[in-house]
Amino acid sequence: GKILVSATKHYSWPKAAEILGFGRQNIVLVEVDENMRMDIDDLRNKLVHCVEHREPIVSVIAIAGATESSAVDYIDKIKETRDWLEKEYNSSFFIHIDAAYGGYVKSLFLDKDNNIKPYEKVKEYMGGIWPSKELYNAFCSFNCADSITIDPHKLGYLPYPAGAILYKNKITKSSTVSHAPYISSATKPEDEDLYFGEYVLEGSKSGAAAAACWLAHRVTPLNDFGYGKFLKNEIIDAQYILNLFKQEFPKVIGGKRIDVKFFNGSDIDILLYAFNFEGNDDIDVFNEFNEKILKKMCFVPHKDLNKNKYMVVSTTLDYKSYKNSINNNLKSLGLDIQKWIQRKSCVNLFRTVVMNVNLYTDELKEYYYRGFINEFVNVISEVLKEMNISK
């Protein structure tokens, strides 16, 4: 059987396929578009291929907040695709939403009575800068899923390892049950769910994390009156940083024109970006340039932490997963994409996750975020000299 998942998948999906006995080779990567969301046309093509080759389709995994880029797949269109497949090919599939990272963002779409707000109201609440209609439709389509995973230890701001899987049909859960004979069964039938260890791989779980989750949700509701207020700030701040970069770049540093490009649409709060200097079209030099910037700004054991005011992390996009979805971004930086295609190499990017919800004033935002950009400018100047690129 085949498990179809977006190329932005979390690294745990191949592991899960192996544990379940499907094997990593039966994870089918669906290409992503320029917004790093699942390409629905490619999904349809791969589904038809499975049907025509009599390969069972186990599930399609939609991602609501990719851990690498915070991209949210077109969940409503995935549901439409299932309807189409049932009608045209008499075949279907289980829809699972991996909302481990972005599930809590649904709070922004709910009012105090936990009803979904109209698109215009959400847009107004977010100051008119977020979300797109596609993003709104995706989050409002969670109810089409057969199961959803969510991790409160991410955007729920709760201790690790709080996490949950939700099933639409309770009967589904029985397929994973494994009874422990040494645990007392002298309870009422309706209390059997207390022994959740029967349904999960670990068996034993931390009660403290569950208690923390329960308390947090009682104090801070899962709507725009509670968690929505926190998440609103970080999403707006991500857009704030993105706009600051666009205001500052292109910028002449050390006699060279430096440009920055964002490789995702920042569906939630993660920014992926990279720099290039005027006149460079070699992707290897581009990677080296960004890697040298990273080494000066990343955390390294035994490094003097006072040397830089800001630290950054990075990620890599490999050709096998992202293929032609980032071609336009590479072109806009003046790079020769034929080398990217021919060598099937990787692209080094900076990855910034905006999770500080305490910068409430414009003065604080300007101070911290402008300082963040200035740190990049100073380090880029140093790297240009080291690489003998400065004029």
C-alpha positions in Angstrom: 0.0 0.0 0.0 1.1 3.6 -0.7 1.1 6.5 1.7 1.0 9.8 -0.2 2.5 12.8 1.6 3.7 16.3 0.7 7.4 16.7 0.0 7.5 19.0 3.0 6.8 16.0 5.2 8.3 15.7 8.7 11.2 13.2 8.9 9.1 10.9 11.2 6.8 9.8 8.3 9.4 7.4 6.7 10.1 6.1 10.2 6.4 5.5 10.8 6.1 3.7 7.5 8.9 1.4 8.5 7.5 0.7 11.9 4.1 -0.2 10.4 5.7 -2.6 7.9 4.9 -0.6 4.8 8.6 0.3 4.3 10.1 3.7 3.4 9.9 2.9 -0.3 6.1 3.0 -0.1 6.0 6.6 1.0 5.1 8.5 -2.2 6.2 12.2 -2.2 3.8 14.6 -3.8 5.4 17.6 -5.3 4.8 21.1 -3.8 4.1 24.4 -5.5 5.9 27.7 -5.1 4.1 28.2 -1.8 5.5 24.8 -0.6 2.0 23.4 -0.4 1.0 20.1 -1.9 0.6 20.3 -5.7 -3.0 19.0 -6.2 -2.4 18.2 -9.9 0.6 16.0 -9.0 -1.5 14.4 -6.3 -4.2 13.5 -8.8 -1.7 12.1 -11.2 -0.1 9.9 -8.5 -3.5 8.7 -7.3 -4.5 7.7 -10.8 -1.2 5.9 -11.2 -1.8 3.9 -8.1 -5.3 3.0 -9.2 -4.2 2.0 -12.7 -1.4 -0.1 -11.4 -3.6 -1.7 -8.7 -1.6 -0.3 -5.9 -3.7 0.1 -2.7 -3.8 3.8 -1.5 -3.6 3.7 2.3 -3.7 7.4 3.0 -3.1 10.9 1.9 -1.3 13.0 4.5 -2.2 16.7 4.4 0.2 19.0 6.4 -1.1 21.9 8.4 2.1 23.7 9.2 5.1 22.0 7.8 7.8 21.9 10.5 10.4 23.2 8.0 8.4 26.0 6.4 5.0 26.3 8.2 3.3 25.7 4.9 -0.3 24.5 5.0 -1.6 22.2 2.3 -4.9 22.8 0.5 -6.9 20.5 2.7 -10.2 21.5 1.1 -8.9 20.6 -2.3 -7.5 17.2 -1.1 -11.1 16.5 0.1 -12.4 17.5 -3.4 -9.8 15.2 -4.9 -11.0 12.3 -2.8 -14.6 13.0 -4.0 -13.4 13.0 -7.6 -11.5 9.8 -7.2 -14.5 8.0 -5.7 -16.7 9.2 -8.5 -14.4 8.6 -11.4 -12.4 5.5 -10.3 -14.5 4.0 -7.5 -11.5 4.3 -5.2 -10.9 6.3 -2.0 -8.4 7.0 0.7 -8.1 7.9 4.4 -7.3 11.6 5.0 -4.9 12.3 7.8 -3.9 15.9 8.7 -0.5 16.3 10.3 -1.3 19.4 12.3 1.5 18.7 14.8 2.9 22.2 14.2 0.1 24.3 13.0 -3.0 22.9 14.6 -3.3 25.5 17.3 -3.6 28.2 14.6 -7.2 27.0 14.1 -7.9 29.1 17.3 -7.6 32.2 15.2 -10.6 31.2 13.1 -12.9 30.6 16.1 -15.0 33.1 18.1 -15.7 33.0 21.8 -18.5 30.5 21.2 -16.0 28.3 19.2 -17.9 29.0 15.9 -15.9 29.5 12.7 -15.7 33.2 11.9 -16.3 34.5 8.4 -13.2 35.2 6.3 -13.6 38.9 6.5 -13.8 38.9 10.3 -10.5 36.9 10.5 -8.8 39.2 8.1 -10.0 42.2 10.1 -8.8 40.6 13.4 -5.3 40.1 11.8 -5.0 43.7 10.7 -5.7 42.9 7.0 -2.4 41.2 6.4 -3.3 37.5 7.0 -4.6 34.9 6.0 -5.0 34.3 2.3 -8.4 32.8 1.2 -6.6 29.5 0.4 -5.2 29.4 4.0 -8.6 30.2 5.5 -10.3 27.4 3.4 -7.7 24.9 4.5 -8.1 25.5 8.2 -11.9 25.5 7.9 -11.7 22.1 6.2 -10.2 20.2 9.2 -13.6 18.4 9.7 -13.1 16.5 6.4 -10.2 14.6 8.0 -10.4 11.0 9.3 -7.7 11.7 11.8 -5.5 14.6 13.0 -2.3 14.8 15.0 -1.5 17.9 17.1 1.5 18.7 19.4 0.7 21.1 22.2 4.5 21.3 22.9 4.9 23.4 19.8 2.5 26.3 19.2 0.6 25.3 22.4 3.7 26.5 24.4 3.4 23.4 26.6 6.0 21.1 28.1 7.3 18.2 25.9 6.0 15.6 25.2 2.3 16.7 25.1 0.8 15.3 21.9 -2.5 13.8 20.6 -4.1 12.0 17.7 -7.8 12.6 17.1 -10.0 10.2 15.2 -13.3 11.2 13.6 -14.6 7.6 14.0 -14.0 6.1 17.5 -14.0 2.6 16.0 -10.8 3.4 14.2 -9.0 3.4 17.6 -9.8 -0.2 18.3 -7.6 -1.3 15.4 -4.5 -0.3 17.5 -5.5 -1.7 20.8 -3.1 -4.0 22.7 -4.4 -5.1 26.1 -2.0 -5.2 29.1 -3.1 -8.2 31.3 -1.5 -6.8 34.5 -3.6 -3.6 34.4 -6.9 -3.9 36.4 -10.1 -3.9 34.4 -12.3 -3.5 37.4 -13.8 -0.2 36.0 -16.9 0.7 34.2 -16.9 0.1 30.4 -17.3 3.8 29.8 -14.0 4.4 31.7 -11.9 2.1 29.5 -10.4 5.2 27.7 -8.5 5.9 30.9 -6.0 3.2 29.8 -4.7 5.1 26.8 -1.5 3.2 26.9 -3.3 0.4 25.1 -3.7 2.6 22.0 -0.2 4.2 21.6 3.2 2.9 20.7 4.9 4.0 24.0 2.4 2.4 26.4 3.3 4.7 29.2 3.0 8.5 28.9 3.7 11.5 31.1 0.7 12.5 33.2 2.3 15.8 34.0 2.3 16.9 30.3 -1.4 15.9 30.0 -2.3 17.8 33.2 -0.4 20.9 31.9 -2.3 20.7 28.6 -5.7 20.4 30.3 -4.9 23.4 32.6 -3.6 25.6 29.8 -6.7 25.0 27.7 -9.0 25.8 30.7 -7.1 29.1 31.4 -6.5 30.0 27.7 -9.4 28.9 25.5 -8.8 27.5 22.0 -10.3 30.4 20.2 -9.5 34.0 19.3 -10.2 35.1 22.9 -7.4 32.7 24.2 -4.7 31.1 22.2 -5.6 33.2 19.2 -4.3 36.3 20.9 -0.8 34.8 21.3 -0.6 33.3 17.8 -1.9 36.6 16.3 1.2 38.4 17.5 3.8 35.9 16.2 2.1 35.6 12.8 2.0 39.4 12.5 5.6 39.7 13.7 6.7 37.2 11.0 5.2 39.4 8.4 6.8 42.4 10.1 10.3 40.9 9.7 9.6 39.8 6.2 8.6 43.4 5.2 11.6 44.8 7.0 13.9 42.6 4.9 12.2 43.7 1.8 12.6 47.4 2.8 16.3 46.9 3.4 17.3 44.7 0.5 18.6 44.9 -2.2 21.4 46.7 -0.3 25.0 47.6 -1.2 27.4 46.1 1.3 31.1 46.3 0.9 30.6 47.6 -2.6 28.5 44.7 -3.7 24.7 44.6 -4.2 23.3 42.0 -1.9 19.8 40.6 -2.4 17.6 38.4 -0.2 14.9 36.0 -1.3 12.2 34.3 0.7 11.5 30.8 -0.4 8.1 30.4 1.3 4.9 32.4 1.8 5.1 32.2 5.6 1.7 30.6 6.0 2.2 30.8 9.8 5.4 32.0 11.5 8.4 30.5 9.8 10.6 32.3 7.3 13.0 30.6 4.9 15.4 32.9 3.1 18.9 33.2 1.6 21.3 35.9 0.3 23.2 36.3 -2.9 25.6 38.9 -4.2 25.5 40.7 -7.6 27.2 38.9 -10.4 27.1 35.4 -8.9 25.2 32.8 -10.8 26.9 29.7 -9.4 24.7 27.8 -6.9 27.8 26.3 -5.2 29.2 29.7 -4.5 25.8 30.8 -3.3 25.6 27.9 -0.9 29.2 28.7 0.3 28.3 32.3 0.8 25.2 31.5 3.0 27.1 28.8 4.9 29.8 31.2 5.9 27.2 33.7 7.1 25.6 30.9 9.1 28.8 29.8 10.7 29.3 33.3 12.1 25.8 33.5 13.5 24.8 30.0 14.6 25.3 28.4 17.9 28.5 26.4 18.3 29.6 24.6 21.5 32.3 26.5 23.3 31.7 29.6 21.2 31.5 33.0 23.0 27.8 33.6 23.1 28.4 37.4 23.5 30.1 37.7 20.1 26.8 38.0 18.3 23.6 39.6 19.6 21.5 37.2 17.4 21.8 33.6 16.5 20.3 31.8 13.5 19.6 28.3 12.3 19.4 26.8 8.9 17.9 24.1 6.7 18.5 22.6 3.3 16.1 22.0 0.4 17.1 19.0 -1.7 16.2 18.6 -5.3 14.6 15.2 -4.8 11.9 16.7 -2.6 11.5 20.2 -4.0 12.4 19.7 -7.7 11.2 22.7 -9.7 9.1 24.4 -7.1 11.9 26.8 -6.1 13.2 27.5 -9.7 11.7 31.0 -9.8 13.2 31.9 -6.4 16.7 30.8 -7.6 16.3 32.7 -10.9 15.3 35.9 -9.0 18.6 35.7 -7.1 20.4 35.5 -10.5 21.4 31.8 -10.2 21.8 29.4 -13.0 19.1 26.8 -12.3 20.5 24.3 -14.8 23.2 23.4 -12.2 20.4 22.9 -9.6 18.6 20.6 -12.1 21.6 18.8 -13.5 23.4 18.2 -10.2 20.2 17.5 -8.2 22.0 19.2 -5.3 20.8 21.1 -2.2 20.1 24.7 -1.4 21.2 26.2 2.0 18.6 28.5 3.6 18.2 30.4 6.8 15.2 29.4 8.9 13.7 31.8 11.4 10.8 30.8 13.6 9.0 33.8 15.1 7.6 32.7 18.5 8.2 35.6 20.8 4.7 36.8 21.8 5.9 39.5 24.2 7.0 42.3 21.7 3.7 44.2 22.0 4.9 47.7 21.0 6.2 49.0 17.7 9.2 50.4 19.5 10.3 46.9 20.8 9.7 45.3 17.4 11.7 48.0 15.6 14.5 47.6 18.1 14.8 43.8 18.1 13.9 43.1 14.5 15.9 46.0 13.0 18.8 44.9 15.1 18.4 41.3 13.6 18.7 42.7 10.1 21.7 44.9 11.0 23.5 41.9 12.4 23.1 40.2 9.0 24.5 43.3 7.3 27.6 43.3 9.5 28.3 39.6 9.1 27.7 39.7 5.3 30.3 42.5 5.2 32.8 40.3 7.0 32.1 37.3 4.7 32.5 39.4 1.5 36.0 40.3 2.7 36.9 36.8 3.6 35.8 35.5 0.2 37.6 38.5 -1.6 34.3 39.5 -3.1 34.2 43.1 -1.9 35.2 45.8 -4.4 
